[in-house]
Amino acid sequence: MITGELKNKVDRVWEIFWTGGVTNPLSVIEQITYLLFIRGLDEIEEKRQKEASLLSFEHKRIFPEDKQYLRWGVFKDKPAEVMYKIVSEEVFTFIKTLHADKDSAYSKYMSDAIFIIPTPQMLEKIVTGLSALPLDERDTKGDLYEYLLSKISQSGTNGQFRTPRHIIKMMVELMQPSPQDIICDPAAGSAGFLVNAGDYLRENHSDLFYVQDLRNHFNNTMFYGYDMDRTMLRIGAMNMMLHGVDNPNIDYRDSLSEQNTDIGKYTLVMTNPPFKGSLDYNAVSKDLLQLTKTKKTELLFLTLFLRILKTGGRCASIVPDGVLFGSSKAHVALRKEIIEKHKLEAIVSMPGGVFKPYAGVSTAIIIFTKTGAGGTDRVWFYDMKADGYSLDDKRNEIEENDIPDIITRFKNLKDEETRKRTEQSFLVPKDEIVTNRYDLSINRYKEIEYEEVEYEKPQVILERLKELEAEIGKELDELEKMVG
């Protein structure tokens, strides 16, 4: 976890941007990303120099002999005016030319970097502030970046909003990624699902880093994230790399369009796709429309998951509640497809406040496995009432938290067989769901236990009312004597 001292240092840098007129949170994070990247290049160069010196061999330079002044460790001590000229006119041009340098995994995300820090004095303060951050450890870098991302306090374009980290972590825990998985988020944003999947593997499968093939897979071919917002792509890529993934496959792509040709490529999809309403049919891949002719993005994304997963591949996706009970032909057809032709495993219903202050929409997590041959037997439902935070705009930390219970119960579904419909979680047979037109709303199956309340006979209540009226009359008489 990020310490109070480190938070204060980051907050001071953030404040320099705001007081200097750069107030868009995404712009601030993007500029910090560039500068951290520049600092990172210098640290890589220094590490290579030390290794080369120790082993007595010539190392491949990132900064040529005549460009050493572009290194963070050199320009950070220059006067403000000199530093500003170097960074704005030369360093940014230099990092763009690194695009062809395959040894630098960062470079391709910096090709269209724009420097917007307005004054030399402001840059000097920011560079001084960032130089004070201890970035030697991967965990510190990752926590620092997560803290920066938490400062995005406004909804993005196209219905994007940041998925709370604890919800992402819960979904990763439910899916338990393996070292062999090929993981995709088709609406990656800041790459939170991919980052947390990587962290889960480090914590639970650390031995993978001692097997060359698995280590190479982790760094190069395990993680795939797509988005249409170039700012978020850069932020997501840096987020992955600061969390220790050398070469994440973070790319610009409209996942629902013909541009996306992936079929049966991934073993695990974890995502929170945008629910931005309706698309034009012409903007949607034709094979997605074959299964479900709809313009609704939330349905199209579920159809996409079925296409891009390998057989046996698993999916955990956040969906708006309407997906679960919508009565349109497209809604019913898609739920029928997942239940009849694949294996629907779980629906976790989440309270509306989970995404506040960004949105108050009620959502659920749908978990299924692509089989192509059915397999749905019973579906597990969980009614999440608390996620460890208040469900208002403030989202303060509270004691009530169903997440540990959700994870424990999902990993032990056999123990759920005896649970009653009046409890928070229970199993529902497939036949009952089919009878209900494939309705997956938990309220359709949940039973509410009403306590019987016994009231006194009407005659007794009337007698009491009379006594009360007489008492009030008596007190009014006494009050009248007092004021008379």
C-alpha atoms as one frame of an Amber mdcrd trajectory, in Angstrom:
protein
   0.000   0.000   0.000   1.114   3.551  -0.718   2.332   5.295   2.451   1.090
   8.627   3.771   4.457  10.228   3.050   4.424   9.060  -0.577   0.807  10.205
  -0.973   1.791  13.656   0.256   4.624  13.844  -2.290   2.280  12.843  -5.116
  -0.373  15.313  -3.891   2.215  18.117  -3.939   3.104  17.321  -7.567  -0.609
  17.185  -8.433  -1.146  20.558  -6.794   1.653  22.101  -8.880  -0.236  21.096
 -12.045  -3.547  22.472 -10.772  -2.174  25.788  -9.582  -0.330  26.060 -12.904
  -3.564  25.754 -14.872  -3.460  22.062 -15.910  -6.681  20.888 -14.221  -7.964
  17.962 -16.316  -7.082  14.839 -14.242  -6.364  12.768 -17.364  -4.004  15.449
 -18.694  -2.172  15.568 -15.361  -1.762  11.787 -15.274  -0.634  11.782 -18.904
   2.053  14.420 -18.296   3.250  12.579 -15.168   3.291   9.381 -17.253   5.609
  10.985 -19.829   7.949  12.308 -17.171   8.041   9.003 -15.279   8.818   7.318
 -18.603  11.706   9.727 -19.221  13.006   9.085 -15.722  12.566   5.343 -16.284
  14.690   5.434 -19.450  17.527   7.026 -17.494  17.254   4.344 -14.792  17.356
   1.578 -17.432  20.436   3.205 -19.004  22.155   3.425 -15.633  21.372  -0.218
 -14.865  22.767  -1.327 -18.241  25.922   0.708 -17.689  26.535  -0.939 -14.312
  25.927  -4.426 -15.695  28.219  -3.775 -18.662  30.934  -2.424 -16.395  30.654
  -5.392 -14.045  30.723  -7.980 -16.838  33.184  -6.037 -19.025  31.115  -5.786
 -22.200  29.806  -2.934 -24.334  26.138  -2.178 -23.686  23.594  -0.886 -26.198
  22.907   2.725 -25.312  19.424   4.232 -25.131  20.963   7.728 -25.144  23.772
   8.164 -27.719  27.084   9.671 -26.602  26.103  13.113 -27.910  22.637  12.985
 -26.273  23.606  12.307 -22.661  22.235  15.717 -21.652  18.716  14.381 -22.414
  18.931  12.031 -19.443  16.799  12.771 -16.387  19.796  12.612 -14.060  21.526
  15.313 -16.107  18.811  17.846 -16.966  17.083  17.727 -13.539  19.923  19.802
 -12.048  19.960  22.428 -14.813  18.508  25.956 -14.333  14.755  26.103 -14.993
  15.007  27.863 -18.378  17.673  25.438 -19.661  15.758  22.396 -18.393  12.539
  23.590 -20.037  14.247  24.095 -23.399  15.852  20.621 -23.258  12.664  18.799
 -22.228  10.152  20.623 -24.436  12.296  20.869 -27.586  14.504  17.774 -27.474
  13.515  15.133 -24.925   9.960  14.761 -26.249  11.235  14.525 -29.828  13.778
  11.942 -28.683  11.241   9.645 -27.003   9.115   9.705 -30.153  12.071   8.531
 -32.260  12.474   5.574 -29.905   9.409   4.053 -31.594  11.588   1.853 -33.771
  13.735   0.732 -30.837  12.356  -2.727 -30.083  14.387  -2.890 -26.878  12.191
  -0.156 -25.443   8.729  -1.550 -24.796   7.533   1.869 -23.608   8.326   3.694
 -26.814   5.342   2.831 -29.030   2.965   4.474 -26.553   4.855   7.748 -26.691
   4.784   8.388 -30.447   2.134  11.118 -30.182   3.122  12.538 -26.800   2.343
  16.258 -26.381   4.130  18.421 -23.826   1.693  20.881 -22.187   3.529  22.127
 -19.072   3.357  25.921 -19.615   6.358  27.427 -17.775  10.001  26.600 -16.857
   9.323  27.249 -13.161   6.403  24.812 -13.145   8.455  22.091 -14.879  11.321
  22.580 -12.430   8.977  22.082  -9.456   7.398  18.979 -11.040  10.756  17.384
 -11.913  12.016  18.066  -8.380   8.839  16.517  -6.946   9.006  13.415  -9.157
  12.720  12.977  -8.439  11.842  12.646  -4.737   9.573   9.636  -5.375  11.208
   6.278  -4.507  10.560   4.165  -7.612  13.090   1.374  -7.133  10.473  -1.252
  -6.266   7.855  -2.519  -8.743   5.178  -2.552  -6.023   5.857   1.091  -5.149
   5.564   2.112  -8.798   2.318   0.186  -9.159   0.770   1.563  -5.970   1.822
   5.083  -6.938   0.144   4.748 -10.311  -3.031   3.289  -8.785  -3.157   6.296
  -6.474  -2.844   8.640  -9.456  -5.646   6.801 -11.255  -7.885   7.081  -8.192
  -7.789  10.838  -8.748  -9.799  10.519 -11.949 -12.986  11.894 -10.439 -15.070
  12.335 -13.542 -16.728  10.086 -16.064 -14.819   9.695 -19.311 -16.211   9.864
 -22.823 -18.396   7.129 -24.315 -19.772   6.081 -20.938 -16.414   5.063 -19.494
 -15.884   5.227 -15.765 -13.268   3.717 -13.573 -14.058   0.313 -12.071 -13.291
   0.348  -8.330 -10.071  -1.532  -7.617 -11.636  -3.783  -4.945 -14.336  -4.920
  -7.414 -11.667  -5.722 -10.017  -9.657  -7.602  -7.409 -12.731  -9.606  -6.384
 -13.402 -10.611 -10.002  -9.775 -11.680 -10.468  -9.979 -13.745  -7.260 -13.158
 -15.394  -8.554 -11.535 -16.307 -11.895  -8.121 -17.365 -10.461  -5.907 -16.737
 -13.541  -3.298 -19.404 -14.281   0.255 -18.994 -15.712  -0.965 -20.489 -19.003
  -3.907 -18.119 -19.481  -4.163 -15.642 -22.353  -6.068 -12.748 -20.809  -8.031
 -10.064 -22.640  -9.940  -6.923 -21.703 -11.632  -5.608 -24.889 -12.481  -2.308
 -23.128  -9.292  -1.939 -21.121  -9.263   1.725 -20.070  -6.466   2.064 -17.501
  -5.851  -1.744 -17.687  -7.021  -2.401 -14.124  -8.179  -5.974 -14.817  -4.914
  -6.891 -16.550  -2.802  -5.285 -13.815  -4.660  -7.140 -11.072  -4.414 -10.416
 -12.982  -0.646  -9.916 -13.141  -0.508  -9.153  -9.414  -2.573 -12.281  -8.659
  -0.128 -14.432 -10.619   2.876 -12.916  -8.833   1.272 -13.652  -5.464  -0.087
 -17.131  -6.226   2.197 -18.520  -8.965   5.560 -16.857  -8.343   7.338 -19.997
  -9.577   6.309 -19.118 -13.154   9.172 -16.590 -13.247  11.693 -19.423 -12.900
  10.397 -21.151 -16.061  11.648 -19.350 -19.166   8.645 -20.124 -21.411   6.141
 -19.031 -18.751   8.152 -15.902 -17.924   8.294 -14.956 -21.614   4.560 -15.638
 -21.908   3.840 -13.397 -18.895   5.887 -10.522 -20.307   4.931 -10.769 -23.979
   1.896 -12.886 -24.887  -0.386 -13.152 -21.830  -2.037  -9.713 -21.587  -4.161
  -8.043 -24.273  -6.078  -4.799 -23.802  -7.951  -2.687 -26.341  -9.513   0.763
 -26.187 -10.488   3.661 -28.464  -9.221   6.428 -26.190  -5.545   7.061 -26.908
  -5.034   8.837 -23.592  -6.342   5.805 -21.717  -4.202   3.524 -23.882  -1.045
   5.364 -22.843  -2.107   5.385 -19.211  -3.068   1.694 -19.352   0.216   0.727
 -21.010   2.258   2.595 -18.424   0.129   1.086 -15.645   0.984  -2.409 -16.923
   4.680  -1.682 -17.297   4.950  -0.065 -13.871   3.422  -3.284 -12.528   6.261
  -5.285 -14.054   4.905  -6.511 -17.422   7.637  -5.820 -19.982   5.649  -5.822
 -23.206   1.857  -5.710 -22.738  -0.291  -5.847 -25.869  -2.196  -2.607 -25.312
  -3.540  -1.345 -28.632  -6.027   1.006 -30.262  -9.063  -0.935 -31.428 -12.830
  -0.659 -31.668 -13.551  -4.118 -30.302 -17.077  -4.289 -31.751 -16.091  -3.316
 -35.308 -14.869  -5.299 -38.326 -11.397  -4.132 -37.251 -11.499  -6.824 -34.550
 -10.919 -10.185 -36.260 -10.111 -12.206 -33.122 -11.768 -15.625 -33.013 -11.032
 -18.222 -30.318  -7.856 -16.457 -29.197  -8.172 -15.956 -25.414  -8.682 -18.232
 -22.424  -9.892 -15.552 -20.018 -11.872 -12.337 -20.496 -12.342  -9.949 -17.559
 -13.870  -6.581 -18.275 -16.313  -3.767 -17.578 -17.375  -2.718 -21.086 -19.031
   0.658 -21.730 -22.830   0.764 -21.733 -23.187   3.765 -23.988 -26.546   2.964
 -25.494 -26.950   2.213 -29.182 -24.551   1.883 -32.094 -25.184   2.115 -35.815
 -25.442  -1.340 -37.403 -22.822  -0.253 -39.946 -20.299   0.272 -37.131 -20.690
  -3.275 -35.806 -18.961  -6.434 -37.001 -21.463  -8.444 -39.082 -20.770 -11.763
 -37.376 -21.752 -10.252 -34.008 -25.115  -9.224 -35.468 -25.734 -12.759 -36.745
 -26.118 -14.046 -33.196 -27.917 -11.029 -31.747 -29.287  -8.326 -34.016 -29.118
  -5.407 -31.634 -27.596  -1.957 -31.369 -27.078  -2.205 -27.597 -23.392  -2.298
 -26.678 -23.887  -4.359 -23.518 -25.393  -7.219 -25.578 -22.879  -6.884 -28.413
 -19.961  -7.153 -25.990 -21.323 -10.409 -24.519 -21.642 -11.759 -28.056 -18.058
 -10.666 -28.714 -16.790 -12.563 -25.643 -18.317 -15.780 -26.993 -16.474 -15.237
 -30.267 -13.023 -14.284 -28.989 -12.781 -16.968 -26.280 -11.244 -20.352 -26.954
 -13.435 -23.359 -26.180 -13.042 -23.848 -22.436 -12.276 -20.143 -22.011 -13.892
 -18.250 -19.144 -15.463 -14.830 -18.827 -16.299 -12.484 -15.946 -17.959  -9.280
 -17.074 -19.836  -6.470 -15.379 -23.229  -5.922 -17.035 -26.101  -3.501 -16.360
 -29.073  -5.169 -14.672 -31.157  -4.833 -17.844 -29.087  -7.560 -19.507 -30.362
 -10.027 -16.897 -34.105  -9.439 -17.272 -34.628  -7.430 -20.496 -37.585  -8.867
 -22.415 -36.627  -7.854 -25.961 -35.964 -10.575 -28.523 -32.222  -9.781 -28.466
 -31.990  -9.928 -24.655 -33.752 -13.287 -24.407 -31.857 -14.775 -27.371 -28.464
 -13.892 -25.888 -29.278 -15.282 -22.436 -30.620 -18.443 -24.108 -27.404 -18.762
 -26.149 -25.191 -18.575 -23.042 -27.366 -20.930 -20.967 -28.137 -23.549 -23.638
 -24.909 -23.644 -25.673 -22.351 -22.775 -22.990 -22.022 -23.020 -19.201 -23.441
 -20.141 -17.194 -21.956 -20.394 -13.713 -22.832 -17.348 -11.624 -24.629 -14.029
 -11.327 -23.391 -11.687  -8.585 -25.872  -8.843  -8.135 -24.197  -5.618  -6.939
 -25.849  -2.639  -5.204 -26.367   0.553  -7.203 -23.864   2.584  -5.188 -20.812
   0.536  -6.197 -19.921   2.927  -9.039 -20.677   6.183  -7.247 -19.803   8.990
  -7.615 -19.398   8.202 -11.348 -22.767   6.509 -11.836 -25.640   5.076  -9.827
 -26.555   2.291 -12.263 -27.351  -1.151 -10.816 -25.018  -3.811 -12.164 -24.123
  -7.472 -11.841 -21.186  -9.740 -12.638 -21.898 -12.548 -15.079 -19.514 -15.531
 -15.075 -19.598 -18.219 -17.765 -17.437 -20.736 -19.634 -17.510 -21.110 -23.426
 -18.159 -24.762 -24.230 -20.123 -24.780 -27.491 -21.875 -27.854 -26.124 -23.952
 -26.603 -23.207 -23.194 -27.551 -19.630 -25.379 -25.180 -17.622 -26.805 -27.253
 -14.799 -27.403 -24.836 -11.945 -26.637 -21.135 -11.701 -25.278 -19.600  -8.512
 -26.811 -16.293  -7.446 -25.391 -13.933  -4.820 -27.107 -10.798  -3.560 -24.246
  -8.454  -2.634 -25.499  -5.859  -0.182 -22.189  -4.287   0.926 -18.738  -3.956
  -0.670 -16.833  -2.451   2.260 -17.718   1.159   1.393 -20.735   3.373   1.969
 -23.074   3.370  -1.032 -23.341   7.159  -1.260 -21.190   9.618  -3.222 -18.588
   9.769  -0.438 -17.850   5.999  -0.519 -16.298   5.964   2.943 -14.823   2.700
   4.216 -17.229   0.661   6.397 -17.107  -2.712   8.168 -19.889  -4.429   6.210
 -18.333  -6.264   3.277 -19.702  -9.281   1.388 -16.677  -9.676  -0.901 -14.731
 -12.228   1.215 -17.944 -14.279   1.551 -18.584 -14.133  -2.212 -15.069 -15.416
  -3.005 -15.221 -18.199  -0.387 -18.664 -19.418  -1.456 -17.916 -19.336  -5.197
 -14.846 -21.520  -4.614 -17.012 -24.014  -2.683 -20.260 -24.233  -4.658 -21.041
 -27.756  -3.386 -21.638 -26.250   0.034 -24.285 -23.977  -1.509 -26.639 -26.867
  -2.292 -28.365 -26.633   1.077 -28.806 -22.840   1.007 -32.378 -21.545   1.011
 -33.760 -18.913  -1.347 -34.187 -16.589   1.633 -30.393 -16.408   2.110 -27.904
 -14.134   0.322 -26.683 -16.863  -2.026 -28.314 -19.960  -3.512 -28.357 -22.247
  -6.550 -31.146 -22.250  -9.148 -31.664 -25.228 -11.505 -31.440 -24.533 -15.223
 -34.988 -25.812 -15.881 -36.474 -23.152 -13.618 -34.520 -20.421 -15.435 -35.704
 -21.736 -18.815 -39.327 -21.685 -17.582 -38.853 -18.019 -16.666 -37.758 -17.069
 -20.226 -34.102 -17.201 -19.189 -34.605 -14.391 -16.663 -31.418 -13.990 -14.601
 -32.612 -11.333 -12.178 -31.963 -12.484  -8.608 -35.313 -11.023  -7.520 -37.071
 -13.549  -9.747 -35.756 -16.420  -7.589 -35.092 -14.876  -4.188 -37.668 -15.545
  -1.494 -38.372 -12.945   1.166 -39.262 -14.159   4.612 -41.987 -12.087   6.181
 -42.349 -12.142   9.950 -45.921 -12.553  11.105 -47.002  -9.623  13.237 -49.901
 -10.130  15.646 -52.072  -7.083  16.286 -54.491  -6.599  19.161 -58.221  -6.897
  18.509 -59.905  -3.735  17.154 -62.079  -3.423  20.281 -58.963  -3.288  22.513
 -57.343  -0.636  20.275 -60.537   1.481  20.348 -60.701   1.276  24.158 -57.085
   2.502  24.349 -57.835   5.387  21.990 -60.777   6.386  24.192 -58.581   6.307
  27.301 -55.940   8.399  25.534 -58.572  10.910  24.365 -59.961  11.225  27.907
 -56.467  11.783  29.280 -55.748  14.496  26.698 -59.091  16.178  27.517 -58.287
  16.165  31.221 -54.856  17.756  30.615 -56.408  20.414  28.354 -58.896  21.318
  31.141 -56.041  21.720  33.607 -54.099  23.880  31.125 -57.189  26.069  30.587
 -57.493  26.679  34.385 -53.793  27.647  34.534 -54.045  30.274  31.785 -57.479
  31.466  32.992
